[in-house]
């Protein structure tokens, strides 16, 4: 079994609540590409959940992802990343965060920092 297959099996074992927790974290950190990947991949089963609330959250995250991908198309990959998120702070301190992504995130943040909705791009 390849590492990718093993990773896919891991995500399949997550409960709905765990998947919602992951998606919430991805949204809070501005990780639009990862969010898009898991929504169309291993988390797509949330669209057919028995819970109306879960289906509504999934649909909202689909819309958020669509809006965010449009923003990244204009501002560049990583534009919506919250560089103060602990994961990105760690990656950056280790030199593992692409400098282009850092520049895109900093440029977007600087251009939008005065907007009240900047703290949550999904609102815009």
Secondary structure as GFF3:
##gff-version 3
##sequence-region A 1 124
A	DSSP	alpha_helix	3	12	.	.	.	ID=ss1
A	DSSP	alpha_helix	16	29	.	.	.	ID=ss2
A	DSSP	alpha_helix	32	40	.	.	.	ID=ss3
A	DSSP	three_ten_helix	44	48	.	.	.	ID=ss4
A	DSSP	alpha_helix	52	75	.	.	.	ID=ss5
A	DSSP	alpha_helix	86	93	.	.	.	ID=ss6
A	DSSP	alpha_helix	99	112	.	.	.	ID=ss7
A	DSSP	three_ten_helix	116	119	.	.	.	ID=ss8
A	DSSP	three_ten_helix	121	123	.	.	.	ID=ss9
###
